[in-house]
Amino acid sequence: MITDQESKSLPTRVRFDPVHLDKAPEVDAFLGRLGLGFFDADTVVAHIGRNDNWAGTTTTGAKVFVKRVGGGDPADVLRRYHRILAFETIASRLSGSELRGPELLGSDEEHRLVAFTRLEDAQSGFELSTDDAFDDALCRRAGRILGILHTLPLEPGTLDDDPHPSPSMDHFDALSLPVFIHSAFAEIESWSLLQADAELAAALHELRRRETAAPQVPTHGDIRLDQYLLAADDLYLSDWEELRSGDAARDIGGFAGEWLYRVIQGIPKSISEDPGHTFGREATHEDILAHGAREIDRLRPRIEAFWAGYRETRPTQDDGFTTRVAAFTGWHMIDRMLAGAKFGTRLSAGDRAAAGIGRTVLLAPQNFTSVLGLEGTS
């Protein structure tokens, strides 16, 4: 039997197939109550993820995206549902602002459903970055959006002020039995590496301490490239389930960490495309270091542009801010390893390398602020 306390740390099962609309009749009932008709089944697409979701055209011609907030802990699901609606309340007061998400069409608390206008021909930041189209100009806009969020003047109590759940320091001591049972082999492999690393655990404890002591501002809490959506010429920030009062450095570190993660994942491709690379020759350690340095030089301008845009809308930060940003960048790399481990039987070499570099940054974050392009303030 799983206790209530244990269920709070129980991971959501990873599904490899999306939920078919036929198994969720409450979705069409929800759309009907909103006056949007019902999904035309021939137009509906669904994607795997923590939350069930469906996108398509309804019988009234509306372009709709519906998400059902999911997870193993009902109380946590409800909190994430309420955070989405909290952002919508805030956004409704920001007419004309660069900070916005897709238009909310309606919500259903009983079934934890939210419906949004589906953005036509939208591309995520991840898709754009894969095509090298998330350029400096877009990164600058992405930074401005976060700067606006972090400077919003909100009344006390407007946002959830619970500490962010990640990293869960309890897991660095031991995994509970329910977490262990529901973890993939690669996750167990990941935690066996992390739990044996006392220096890393100490660095993360210090980061969490400094996070708690930092000025608390409205934060997104889950910044990744795919949370940004470009439709026509409008850039949106989406997925507000982790919105809360917190340390702004976490959000900036998430964005910087995405690009550093791309550097590591891009090294094998970079080597294979090098005109000087001899076919059939194994890449040496020196090859990897040289190509990694080249990739960092190539992609650092993205972070620099983001940082410049951020400082346009939030010009002042607290002492030690960029050091915390670098530390969160390091944690993001380790977090990406853990996220990828949910889908694999063994850890990939790329994720091991990313986590190793994340560890290096976490142990001495003050040494990496300029490497990451975070210059210009504390």
Order of alpha helices (4+ residues) and beta strands (2+ residues): alpha-alpha-beta-beta-alpha-beta-beta-beta-alpha-alpha-alpha-alpha-alpha-alpha-beta-beta-beta-beta-alpha-alpha-alpha-alpha
